[in-house]
């Protein structure tokens, strides 16, 4: 993966050595790529390999850049999936468990916590840019 592929605000899929995959936002790019994973910054080289890891520890690798329609968010209480705005004002979102699956939740954006509300609004804006 070449540096310049990722910019601040992009979302990437990272994979742990055990095969588990996670979706994370890029918070810094340049000579390295920094993503926010589980409340902590994780650093990668321009090839997508994790930096600052100790020997014999499992590590992450950046697999690919995600489209705003693929990002899986975890809202808690078993509600996890991709989002789509409802109506022209995007005041409500629908959450789908699996890409191509059925919608299983509808949430008013005002009911979200401030950090999640910001993430949702940014993703919805990026989705509208792509349409």
Secondary structure by P-SEA (a helix, b strand, c coil): cccccccccbbbbbbcccbbbbbbbbcccccbbbbbcccbbbbbccccccccccccccccccccccccccbbbbccccccbbbbbccccccbbbbbcccccccccccccccccaaaaaaaaaaaaaaaaac
